[in-house]
Amino acid sequence: MTETKKTASAAKTTKKAAPAKSAAKKAPKVSVKLNGATYATGKRKDSVARVYMVPGKGNIFVNETPMGEYFRRPVLQMIIAQPFAVTKRETAYDIHAFVLGGGLSGQAGAVKHGISKALEKAEPELRAALKAAGFLTRDSRVVERKHYGVRKARRSTQFSKR
């Protein structure tokens, strides 16, 4: 009877502990052949997008999935397509974007910023149109931090006179 208890306890001690999860997500590896691509980085809120632009038919891939599957809301798809609409280059380039951080809205803004910068690198004459539309300026607004003694960033507790 004591032998079974010993073997049971020995079996418990031989189990391996689960590996610790890393805190930061690693950037996805680029598996698509992107030789000769125009590269640009776009940022918005906490999102960072690495954008590769190659001559093509107008296909857009975000994290190796089609844009329509990754961004299901039509508003986000429209945001990403804006630089092409302004420059009238809807079917001139294929985009491969790799995005990390933030939410979907910030990611869409980061991809838009990256596409705009890549278009400017590829065709410098488009700079005036992109700059006039405001697509080359990095939107520096970020979430305000929570402050000490307050519920949220600005929300205070209700004042009570008595």
Buried (B, 14 or more C-beta within 10 A) or exposed (E): EEEEEEEEEEEEEEEEEEEEEEEEEEEEEEEEEBEEBBEBBBBBBBBBBBBBBBEEEEEBBBEBEEBEEBBEEEEBBEBBBBBBEBBEBEEBBBBBBBBBBBEBBBBBBBBBBBBBBBBBBBBEEBBEBBEEBEBBEEBEEEEEEEEEEEEEEEEEEEEEEE
